[in-house]
């Protein structure tokens, strides 16, 4: 007889999985508390590197059903989600995603739905990158300085370079100018190549 498991995940300890568990119950799935796997870990971490999900994989058997509320519970990366669903399908586990109408992701309908969602997500990512690049190019064309402001102004940089020539140490200068050692070393390395 098939067993039903639930995988519920949140990203931070300030969040709770209660809403996900309620959604699963409201959808009519009866999951025994011992078969609810709860995990607090970022969605950007691959499922293979999640301790709770790895333990879940060890417990799953053919014909079992795994319920998730949304695809992003399995991961934010489309490749990771697809490979996870394929791995589960390979051992005979059906994966149901409530946000997609409870469709079995390993079925032909589920695979089509995932491909469409992945294609839209990739398209949105590409559009975001294009808009970001266009904005950066426009800002450069307008003469705007990009990135963080320099921690030392021109006069301070010249003073540091002179003190380095006079034999001052990198650590002492970083303390005196309240900046990082890396900043002082960049000035030193820039002065030695000039």
mmCIF file of the C-alpha atoms, coordinates in Angstrom:
data_MODEL
# 
_entry.id   MODEL 
# 
loop_
_atom_site.group_PDB 
_atom_site.id 
_atom_site.type_symbol 
_atom_site.label_atom_id 
_atom_site.label_alt_id 
_atom_site.label_comp_id 
_atom_site.label_asym_id 
_atom_site.label_entity_id 
_atom_site.label_seq_id 
_atom_site.pdbx_PDB_ins_code 
_atom_site.Cartn_x 
_atom_site.Cartn_y 
_atom_site.Cartn_z 
_atom_site.occupancy 
_atom_site.B_iso_or_equiv 
_atom_site.pdbx_formal_charge 
_atom_site.auth_seq_id 
_atom_site.auth_comp_id 
_atom_site.auth_asym_id 
_atom_site.auth_atom_id 
_atom_site.pdbx_PDB_model_num 
ATOM 1   C CA . UNK A 1 1   ? 0.000  0.000  0.000   1.00 0.00 ? 1   UNK A CA 1 
ATOM 2   C CA . UNK A 1 2   ? 1.444  3.411  -0.964  1.00 0.00 ? 2   UNK A CA 1 
ATOM 3   C CA . UNK A 1 3   ? 2.548  5.665  1.865   1.00 0.00 ? 3   UNK A CA 1 
ATOM 4   C CA . UNK A 1 4   ? 2.246  9.443  1.753   1.00 0.00 ? 4   UNK A CA 1 
ATOM 5   C CA . UNK A 1 5   ? 5.112  11.698 2.828   1.00 0.00 ? 5   UNK A CA 1 
ATOM 6   C CA . UNK A 1 6   ? 5.301  15.473 3.008   1.00 0.00 ? 6   UNK A CA 1 
ATOM 7   C CA . UNK A 1 7   ? 8.417  17.579 2.558   1.00 0.00 ? 7   UNK A CA 1 
ATOM 8   C CA . UNK A 1 8   ? 8.068  21.036 4.084   1.00 0.00 ? 8   UNK A CA 1 
ATOM 9   C CA . UNK A 1 9   ? 10.927 23.515 4.047   1.00 0.00 ? 9   UNK A CA 1 
ATOM 10  C CA . UNK A 1 10  ? 11.589 27.051 5.205   1.00 0.00 ? 10  UNK A CA 1 
ATOM 11  C CA . UNK A 1 11  ? 14.713 29.125 4.648   1.00 0.00 ? 11  UNK A CA 1 
ATOM 12  C CA . UNK A 1 12  ? 15.246 30.657 8.098   1.00 0.00 ? 12  UNK A CA 1 
ATOM 13  C CA . UNK A 1 13  ? 14.608 29.779 11.721  1.00 0.00 ? 13  UNK A CA 1 
ATOM 14  C CA . UNK A 1 14  ? 12.266 32.780 12.053  1.00 0.00 ? 14  UNK A CA 1 
ATOM 15  C CA . UNK A 1 15  ? 9.872  31.084 9.605   1.00 0.00 ? 15  UNK A CA 1 
ATOM 16  C CA . UNK A 1 16  ? 7.508  28.203 10.320  1.00 0.00 ? 16  UNK A CA 1 
ATOM 17  C CA . UNK A 1 17  ? 6.290  25.252 8.265   1.00 0.00 ? 17  UNK A CA 1 
ATOM 18  C CA . UNK A 1 18  ? 2.809  25.321 9.837   1.00 0.00 ? 18  UNK A CA 1 
ATOM 19  C CA . UNK A 1 19  ? 1.156  26.919 6.778   1.00 0.00 ? 19  UNK A CA 1 
ATOM 20  C CA . UNK A 1 20  ? 2.595  24.280 4.454   1.00 0.00 ? 20  UNK A CA 1 
ATOM 21  C CA . UNK A 1 21  ? 1.340  21.461 6.685   1.00 0.00 ? 21  UNK A CA 1 
ATOM 22  C CA . UNK A 1 22  ? -2.131 23.081 6.812   1.00 0.00 ? 22  UNK A CA 1 
ATOM 23  C CA . UNK A 1 23  ? -2.175 23.412 2.998   1.00 0.00 ? 23  UNK A CA 1 
ATOM 24  C CA . UNK A 1 24  ? -1.379 19.719 2.611   1.00 0.00 ? 24  UNK A CA 1 
ATOM 25  C CA . UNK A 1 25  ? -4.142 18.746 5.055   1.00 0.00 ? 25  UNK A CA 1 
ATOM 26  C CA . UNK A 1 26  ? -6.628 21.128 3.406   1.00 0.00 ? 26  UNK A CA 1 
ATOM 27  C CA . UNK A 1 27  ? -5.880 19.496 0.036   1.00 0.00 ? 27  UNK A CA 1 
ATOM 28  C CA . UNK A 1 28  ? -7.136 16.208 1.521   1.00 0.00 ? 28  UNK A CA 1 
ATOM 29  C CA . UNK A 1 29  ? -3.815 14.418 1.994   1.00 0.00 ? 29  UNK A CA 1 
ATOM 30  C CA . UNK A 1 30  ? -3.521 12.386 5.183   1.00 0.00 ? 30  UNK A CA 1 
ATOM 31  C CA . UNK A 1 31  ? 0.116  12.361 6.227   1.00 0.00 ? 31  UNK A CA 1 
ATOM 32  C CA . UNK A 1 32  ? 1.161  10.728 9.472   1.00 0.00 ? 32  UNK A CA 1 
ATOM 33  C CA . UNK A 1 33  ? 3.292  13.084 11.582  1.00 0.00 ? 33  UNK A CA 1 
ATOM 34  C CA . UNK A 1 34  ? 6.255  10.678 11.385  1.00 0.00 ? 34  UNK A CA 1 
ATOM 35  C CA . UNK A 1 35  ? 6.146  10.990 7.596   1.00 0.00 ? 35  UNK A CA 1 
ATOM 36  C CA . UNK A 1 36  ? 6.345  14.788 7.565   1.00 0.00 ? 36  UNK A CA 1 
ATOM 37  C CA . UNK A 1 37  ? 9.940  15.849 6.916   1.00 0.00 ? 37  UNK A CA 1 
ATOM 38  C CA . UNK A 1 38  ? 10.587 19.407 8.079   1.00 0.00 ? 38  UNK A CA 1 
ATOM 39  C CA . UNK A 1 39  ? 13.746 21.260 7.156   1.00 0.00 ? 39  UNK A CA 1 
ATOM 40  C CA . UNK A 1 40  ? 15.159 24.747 7.670   1.00 0.00 ? 40  UNK A CA 1 
ATOM 41  C CA . UNK A 1 41  ? 17.602 25.389 4.835   1.00 0.00 ? 41  UNK A CA 1 
ATOM 42  C CA . UNK A 1 42  ? 17.904 27.749 1.885   1.00 0.00 ? 42  UNK A CA 1 
ATOM 43  C CA . UNK A 1 43  ? 16.199 26.688 -1.319  1.00 0.00 ? 43  UNK A CA 1 
ATOM 44  C CA . UNK A 1 44  ? 19.414 27.462 -3.176  1.00 0.00 ? 44  UNK A CA 1 
ATOM 45  C CA . UNK A 1 45  ? 21.049 24.440 -1.497  1.00 0.00 ? 45  UNK A CA 1 
ATOM 46  C CA . UNK A 1 46  ? 20.708 21.405 -3.765  1.00 0.00 ? 46  UNK A CA 1 
ATOM 47  C CA . UNK A 1 47  ? 18.424 18.664 -2.448  1.00 0.00 ? 47  UNK A CA 1 
ATOM 48  C CA . UNK A 1 48  ? 21.337 16.225 -2.492  1.00 0.00 ? 48  UNK A CA 1 
ATOM 49  C CA . UNK A 1 49  ? 23.084 18.432 0.090   1.00 0.00 ? 49  UNK A CA 1 
ATOM 50  C CA . UNK A 1 50  ? 20.099 18.755 2.427   1.00 0.00 ? 50  UNK A CA 1 
ATOM 51  C CA . UNK A 1 51  ? 20.307 16.461 5.432   1.00 0.00 ? 51  UNK A CA 1 
ATOM 52  C CA . UNK A 1 52  ? 16.534 16.144 5.892   1.00 0.00 ? 52  UNK A CA 1 
ATOM 53  C CA . UNK A 1 53  ? 15.827 15.476 2.232   1.00 0.00 ? 53  UNK A CA 1 
ATOM 54  C CA . UNK A 1 54  ? 18.615 12.883 2.082   1.00 0.00 ? 54  UNK A CA 1 
ATOM 55  C CA . UNK A 1 55  ? 17.077 11.047 5.056   1.00 0.00 ? 55  UNK A CA 1 
ATOM 56  C CA . UNK A 1 56  ? 13.694 11.249 3.315   1.00 0.00 ? 56  UNK A CA 1 
ATOM 57  C CA . UNK A 1 57  ? 15.155 9.635  0.176   1.00 0.00 ? 57  UNK A CA 1 
ATOM 58  C CA . UNK A 1 58  ? 16.389 6.720  2.289   1.00 0.00 ? 58  UNK A CA 1 
ATOM 59  C CA . UNK A 1 59  ? 12.841 6.139  3.585   1.00 0.00 ? 59  UNK A CA 1 
ATOM 60  C CA . UNK A 1 60  ? 10.966 6.350  0.279   1.00 0.00 ? 60  UNK A CA 1 
ATOM 61  C CA . UNK A 1 61  ? 9.932  3.177  -1.562  1.00 0.00 ? 61  UNK A CA 1 
ATOM 62  C CA . UNK A 1 62  ? 8.230  2.468  -4.912  1.00 0.00 ? 62  UNK A CA 1 
ATOM 63  C CA . UNK A 1 63  ? 4.575  3.624  -5.051  1.00 0.00 ? 63  UNK A CA 1 
ATOM 64  C CA . UNK A 1 64  ? 5.070  6.137  -2.226  1.00 0.00 ? 64  UNK A CA 1 
ATOM 65  C CA . UNK A 1 65  ? 3.730  9.662  -2.721  1.00 0.00 ? 65  UNK A CA 1 
ATOM 66  C CA . UNK A 1 66  ? 5.653  12.806 -1.810  1.00 0.00 ? 66  UNK A CA 1 
ATOM 67  C CA . UNK A 1 67  ? 3.688  16.035 -1.340  1.00 0.00 ? 67  UNK A CA 1 
ATOM 68  C CA . UNK A 1 68  ? 5.196  19.530 -1.597  1.00 0.00 ? 68  UNK A CA 1 
ATOM 69  C CA . UNK A 1 69  ? 3.215  22.763 -1.499  1.00 0.00 ? 69  UNK A CA 1 
ATOM 70  C CA . UNK A 1 70  ? 5.278  24.532 -4.186  1.00 0.00 ? 70  UNK A CA 1 
ATOM 71  C CA . UNK A 1 71  ? 8.101  23.667 -6.572  1.00 0.00 ? 71  UNK A CA 1 
ATOM 72  C CA . UNK A 1 72  ? 10.434 26.053 -4.752  1.00 0.00 ? 72  UNK A CA 1 
ATOM 73  C CA . UNK A 1 73  ? 10.267 23.785 -1.676  1.00 0.00 ? 73  UNK A CA 1 
ATOM 74  C CA . UNK A 1 74  ? 12.367 21.357 -3.725  1.00 0.00 ? 74  UNK A CA 1 
ATOM 75  C CA . UNK A 1 75  ? 14.720 24.082 -4.946  1.00 0.00 ? 75  UNK A CA 1 
ATOM 76  C CA . UNK A 1 76  ? 14.993 27.417 -6.713  1.00 0.00 ? 76  UNK A CA 1 
ATOM 77  C CA . UNK A 1 77  ? 17.100 26.035 -9.521  1.00 0.00 ? 77  UNK A CA 1 
ATOM 78  C CA . UNK A 1 78  ? 15.041 24.489 -12.321 1.00 0.00 ? 78  UNK A CA 1 
ATOM 79  C CA . UNK A 1 79  ? 17.753 21.934 -13.077 1.00 0.00 ? 79  UNK A CA 1 
ATOM 80  C CA . UNK A 1 80  ? 17.866 20.778 -9.447  1.00 0.00 ? 80  UNK A CA 1 
ATOM 81  C CA . UNK A 1 81  ? 14.072 20.471 -9.222  1.00 0.00 ? 81  UNK A CA 1 
ATOM 82  C CA . UNK A 1 82  ? 13.920 18.526 -12.489 1.00 0.00 ? 82  UNK A CA 1 
ATOM 83  C CA . UNK A 1 83  ? 16.709 16.153 -11.491 1.00 0.00 ? 83  UNK A CA 1 
ATOM 84  C CA . UNK A 1 84  ? 15.141 15.615 -8.048  1.00 0.00 ? 84  UNK A CA 1 
ATOM 85  C CA . UNK A 1 85  ? 11.764 14.760 -9.588  1.00 0.00 ? 85  UNK A CA 1 
ATOM 86  C CA . UNK A 1 86  ? 13.483 12.433 -12.102 1.00 0.00 ? 86  UNK A CA 1 
ATOM 87  C CA . UNK A 1 87  ? 15.414 10.717 -9.290  1.00 0.00 ? 87  UNK A CA 1 
ATOM 88  C CA . UNK A 1 88  ? 12.199 10.181 -7.320  1.00 0.00 ? 88  UNK A CA 1 
ATOM 89  C CA . UNK A 1 89  ? 10.358 8.928  -10.413 1.00 0.00 ? 89  UNK A CA 1 
ATOM 90  C CA . UNK A 1 90  ? 13.260 6.546  -11.012 1.00 0.00 ? 90  UNK A CA 1 
ATOM 91  C CA . UNK A 1 91  ? 12.573 4.802  -7.706  1.00 0.00 ? 91  UNK A CA 1 
ATOM 92  C CA . UNK A 1 92  ? 8.820  4.818  -8.355  1.00 0.00 ? 92  UNK A CA 1 
ATOM 93  C CA . UNK A 1 93  ? 7.838  7.743  -6.124  1.00 0.00 ? 93  UNK A CA 1 
ATOM 94  C CA . UNK A 1 94  ? 5.103  10.108 -7.309  1.00 0.00 ? 94  UNK A CA 1 
ATOM 95  C CA . UNK A 1 95  ? 5.639  13.786 -6.478  1.00 0.00 ? 95  UNK A CA 1 
ATOM 96  C CA . UNK A 1 96  ? 2.553  15.976 -6.102  1.00 0.00 ? 96  UNK A CA 1 
ATOM 97  C CA . UNK A 1 97  ? 2.841  19.765 -6.084  1.00 0.00 ? 97  UNK A CA 1 
ATOM 98  C CA . UNK A 1 98  ? -0.197 21.506 -4.591  1.00 0.00 ? 98  UNK A CA 1 
ATOM 99  C CA . UNK A 1 99  ? 0.550  24.838 -6.303  1.00 0.00 ? 99  UNK A CA 1 
ATOM 100 C CA . UNK A 1 100 ? 0.222  23.064 -9.654  1.00 0.00 ? 100 UNK A CA 1 
ATOM 101 C CA . UNK A 1 101 ? -3.180 21.621 -8.804  1.00 0.00 ? 101 UNK A CA 1 
ATOM 102 C CA . UNK A 1 102 ? -1.744 18.537 -7.114  1.00 0.00 ? 102 UNK A CA 1 
ATOM 103 C CA . UNK A 1 103 ? -0.433 17.214 -10.425 1.00 0.00 ? 103 UNK A CA 1 
ATOM 104 C CA . UNK A 1 104 ? 2.033  14.316 -10.262 1.00 0.00 ? 104 UNK A CA 1 
ATOM 105 C CA . UNK A 1 105 ? 5.274  15.901 -11.468 1.00 0.00 ? 105 UNK A CA 1 
ATOM 106 C CA . UNK A 1 106 ? 6.548  12.577 -12.808 1.00 0.00 ? 106 UNK A CA 1 
ATOM 107 C CA . UNK A 1 107 ? 3.500  12.161 -15.089 1.00 0.00 ? 107 UNK A CA 1 
ATOM 108 C CA . UNK A 1 108 ? 3.488  13.451 -18.655 1.00 0.00 ? 108 UNK A CA 1 
ATOM 109 C CA . UNK A 1 109 ? 1.238  16.356 -17.611 1.00 0.00 ? 109 UNK A CA 1 
ATOM 110 C CA . UNK A 1 110 ? 3.508  17.141 -14.679 1.00 0.00 ? 110 UNK A CA 1 
ATOM 111 C CA . UNK A 1 111 ? 6.620  17.073 -16.856 1.00 0.00 ? 111 UNK A CA 1 
ATOM 112 C CA . UNK A 1 112 ? 5.001  19.395 -19.396 1.00 0.00 ? 112 UNK A CA 1 
ATOM 113 C CA . UNK A 1 113 ? 3.899  21.782 -16.638 1.00 0.00 ? 113 UNK A CA 1 
ATOM 114 C CA . UNK A 1 114 ? 7.398  21.823 -15.142 1.00 0.00 ? 114 UNK A CA 1 
ATOM 115 C CA . UNK A 1 115 ? 8.996  22.470 -18.546 1.00 0.00 ? 115 UNK A CA 1 
ATOM 116 C CA . UNK A 1 116 ? 6.640  25.389 -19.206 1.00 0.00 ? 116 UNK A CA 1 
ATOM 117 C CA . UNK A 1 117 ? 7.274  26.858 -15.747 1.00 0.00 ? 117 UNK A CA 1 
ATOM 118 C CA . UNK A 1 118 ? 11.030 26.391 -16.143 1.00 0.00 ? 118 UNK A CA 1 
ATOM 119 C CA . UNK A 1 119 ? 10.960 28.044 -19.575 1.00 0.00 ? 119 UNK A CA 1 
ATOM 120 C CA . UNK A 1 120 ? 9.018  31.037 -18.221 1.00 0.00 ? 120 UNK A CA 1 
ATOM 121 C CA . UNK A 1 121 ? 11.390 31.338 -15.240 1.00 0.00 ? 121 UNK A CA 1 
ATOM 122 C CA . UNK A 1 122 ? 14.418 31.231 -17.552 1.00 0.00 ? 122 UNK A CA 1 
ATOM 123 C CA . UNK A 1 123 ? 12.806 33.847 -19.812 1.00 0.00 ? 123 UNK A CA 1 
ATOM 124 C CA . UNK A 1 124 ? 12.163 36.127 -16.803 1.00 0.00 ? 124 UNK A CA 1 
ATOM 125 C CA . UNK A 1 125 ? 15.763 35.656 -15.616 1.00 0.00 ? 125 UNK A CA 1 
ATOM 126 C CA . UNK A 1 126 ? 17.082 36.584 -19.075 1.00 0.00 ? 126 UNK A CA 1 
ATOM 127 C CA . UNK A 1 127 ? 14.848 39.680 -19.189 1.00 0.00 ? 127 UNK A CA 1 
ATOM 128 C CA . UNK A 1 128 ? 16.076 40.746 -15.762 1.00 0.00 ? 128 UNK A CA 1 
ATOM 129 C CA . UNK A 1 129 ? 19.699 40.384 -16.865 1.00 0.00 ? 129 UNK A CA 1 
ATOM 130 C CA . UNK A 1 130 ? 19.015 42.375 -20.048 1.00 0.00 ? 130 UNK A CA 1 
ATOM 131 C CA . UNK A 1 131 ? 17.300 45.182 -18.105 1.00 0.00 ? 131 UNK A CA 1 
ATOM 132 C CA . UNK A 1 132 ? 20.117 45.281 -15.556 1.00 0.00 ? 132 UNK A CA 1 
ATOM 133 C CA . UNK A 1 133 ? 22.763 45.492 -18.287 1.00 0.00 ? 133 UNK A CA 1 
ATOM 134 C CA . UNK A 1 134 ? 20.824 48.213 -20.115 1.00 0.00 ? 134 UNK A CA 1 
ATOM 135 C CA . UNK A 1 135 ? 20.567 50.219 -16.886 1.00 0.00 ? 135 UNK A CA 1 
ATOM 136 C CA . UNK A 1 136 ? 24.283 49.830 -16.153 1.00 0.00 ? 136 UNK A CA 1 
ATOM 137 C CA . UNK A 1 137 ? 25.198 50.859 -19.700 1.00 0.00 ? 137 UNK A CA 1 
ATOM 138 C CA . UNK A 1 138 ? 22.923 53.915 -19.487 1.00 0.00 ? 138 UNK A CA 1 
ATOM 139 C CA . UNK A 1 139 ? 24.455 54.901 -16.125 1.00 0.00 ? 139 UNK A CA 1 
ATOM 140 C CA . UNK A 1 140 ? 27.977 54.562 -17.555 1.00 0.00 ? 140 UNK A CA 1 
ATOM 141 C CA . UNK A 1 141 ? 27.014 56.643 -20.607 1.00 0.00 ? 141 UNK A CA 1 
ATOM 142 C CA . UNK A 1 142 ? 25.702 59.344 -18.266 1.00 0.00 ? 142 UNK A CA 1 
ATOM 143 C CA . UNK A 1 143 ? 29.073 59.335 -16.494 1.00 0.00 ? 143 UNK A CA 1 
ATOM 144 C CA . UNK A 1 144 ? 27.804 57.907 -13.220 1.00 0.00 ? 144 UNK A CA 1 
ATOM 145 C CA . UNK A 1 145 ? 30.258 56.072 -11.004 1.00 0.00 ? 145 UNK A CA 1 
ATOM 146 C CA . UNK A 1 146 ? 29.225 52.476 -10.426 1.00 0.00 ? 146 UNK A CA 1 
ATOM 147 C CA . UNK A 1 147 ? 29.948 50.307 -7.423  1.00 0.00 ? 147 UNK A CA 1 
ATOM 148 C CA . UNK A 1 148 ? 30.746 51.196 -3.860  1.00 0.00 ? 148 UNK A CA 1 
ATOM 149 C CA . UNK A 1 149 ? 32.251 54.585 -3.134  1.00 0.00 ? 149 UNK A CA 1 
ATOM 150 C CA . UNK A 1 150 ? 36.001 54.554 -2.580  1.00 0.00 ? 150 UNK A CA 1 
ATOM 151 C CA . UNK A 1 151 ? 36.953 54.296 1.085   1.00 0.00 ? 151 UNK A CA 1 
ATOM 152 C CA . UNK A 1 152 ? 39.776 56.807 0.582   1.00 0.00 ? 152 UNK A CA 1 
ATOM 153 C CA . UNK A 1 153 ? 39.651 60.024 -1.427  1.00 0.00 ? 153 UNK A CA 1 
ATOM 154 C CA . UNK A 1 154 ? 42.352 61.098 -3.893  1.00 0.00 ? 154 UNK A CA 1 
ATOM 155 C CA . UNK A 1 155 ? 44.392 63.031 -1.308  1.00 0.00 ? 155 UNK A CA 1 
ATOM 156 C CA . UNK A 1 156 ? 44.251 60.168 1.187   1.00 0.00 ? 156 UNK A CA 1 
ATOM 157 C CA . UNK A 1 157 ? 45.387 57.691 -1.470  1.00 0.00 ? 157 UNK A CA 1 
ATOM 158 C CA . UNK A 1 158 ? 48.331 59.935 -2.365  1.00 0.00 ? 158 UNK A CA 1 
ATOM 159 C CA . UNK A 1 159 ? 49.200 60.271 1.367   1.00 0.00 ? 159 UNK A CA 1 
ATOM 160 C CA . UNK A 1 160 ? 49.086 56.473 1.803   1.00 0.00 ? 160 UNK A CA 1 
ATOM 161 C CA . UNK A 1 161 ? 51.323 55.971 -1.249  1.00 0.00 ? 161 UNK A CA 1 
ATOM 162 C CA . UNK A 1 162 ? 53.847 58.446 0.156   1.00 0.00 ? 162 UNK A CA 1 
ATOM 163 C CA . UNK A 1 163 ? 53.833 56.826 3.606   1.00 0.00 ? 163 UNK A CA 1 
ATOM 164 C CA . UNK A 1 164 ? 54.327 53.414 2.006   1.00 0.00 ? 164 UNK A CA 1 
ATOM 165 C CA . UNK A 1 165 ? 57.367 54.805 0.152   1.00 0.00 ? 165 UNK A CA 1 
ATOM 166 C CA . UNK A 1 166 ? 58.655 56.123 3.489   1.00 0.00 ? 166 UNK A CA 1 
ATOM 167 C CA . UNK A 1 167 ? 58.433 52.592 4.934   1.00 0.00 ? 167 UNK A CA 1 
ATOM 168 C CA . UNK A 1 168 ? 55.142 52.609 6.821   1.00 0.00 ? 168 UNK A CA 1 
ATOM 169 C CA . UNK A 1 169 ? 53.524 49.190 7.304   1.00 0.00 ? 169 UNK A CA 1 
ATOM 170 C CA . UNK A 1 170 ? 50.289 48.085 5.668   1.00 0.00 ? 170 UNK A CA 1 
ATOM 171 C CA . UNK A 1 171 ? 48.585 47.209 8.981   1.00 0.00 ? 171 UNK A CA 1 
ATOM 172 C CA . UNK A 1 172 ? 49.565 50.497 10.614  1.00 0.00 ? 172 UNK A CA 1 
ATOM 173 C CA . UNK A 1 173 ? 48.231 52.471 7.636   1.00 0.00 ? 173 UNK A CA 1 
ATOM 174 C CA . UNK A 1 174 ? 44.976 50.512 7.533   1.00 0.00 ? 174 UNK A CA 1 
ATOM 175 C CA . UNK A 1 175 ? 44.418 51.361 11.214  1.00 0.00 ? 175 UNK A CA 1 
ATOM 176 C CA . UNK A 1 176 ? 45.402 55.016 10.743  1.00 0.00 ? 176 UNK A CA 1 
ATOM 177 C CA . UNK A 1 177 ? 43.067 55.503 7.766   1.00 0.00 ? 177 UNK A CA 1 
ATOM 178 C CA . UNK A 1 178 ? 40.326 53.221 9.175   1.00 0.00 ? 178 UNK A CA 1 
ATOM 179 C CA . UNK A 1 179 ? 40.226 51.062 6.077   1.00 0.00 ? 179 UNK A CA 1 
ATOM 180 C CA . UNK A 1 180 ? 41.069 47.478 5.167   1.00 0.00 ? 180 UNK A CA 1 
ATOM 181 C CA . UNK A 1 181 ? 44.553 46.097 4.646   1.00 0.00 ? 181 UNK A CA 1 
ATOM 182 C CA . UNK A 1 182 ? 43.395 45.099 1.147   1.00 0.00 ? 182 UNK A CA 1 
ATOM 183 C CA . UNK A 1 183 ? 42.749 48.760 0.254   1.00 0.00 ? 183 UNK A CA 1 
ATOM 184 C CA . UNK A 1 184 ? 46.247 49.742 1.403   1.00 0.00 ? 184 UNK A CA 1 
ATOM 185 C CA . UNK A 1 185 ? 47.802 46.811 -0.508  1.00 0.00 ? 185 UNK A CA 1 
ATOM 186 C CA . UNK A 1 186 ? 45.968 47.834 -3.705  1.00 0.00 ? 186 UNK A CA 1 
ATOM 187 C CA . UNK A 1 187 ? 47.449 51.331 -3.368  1.00 0.00 ? 187 UNK A CA 1 
ATOM 188 C CA . UNK A 1 188 ? 50.886 49.811 -2.737  1.00 0.00 ? 188 UNK A CA 1 
ATOM 189 C CA . UNK A 1 189 ? 50.617 47.425 -5.683  1.00 0.00 ? 189 UNK A CA 1 
ATOM 190 C CA . UNK A 1 190 ? 49.297 50.192 -7.937  1.00 0.00 ? 190 UNK A CA 1 
ATOM 191 C CA . UNK A 1 191 ? 52.168 52.500 -6.970  1.00 0.00 ? 191 UNK A CA 1 
ATOM 192 C CA . UNK A 1 192 ? 54.781 49.797 -7.586  1.00 0.00 ? 192 UNK A CA 1 
ATOM 193 C CA . UNK A 1 193 ? 53.511 49.155 -11.135 1.00 0.00 ? 193 UNK A CA 1 
ATOM 194 C CA . UNK A 1 194 ? 53.251 52.873 -12.016 1.00 0.00 ? 194 UNK A CA 1 
# 
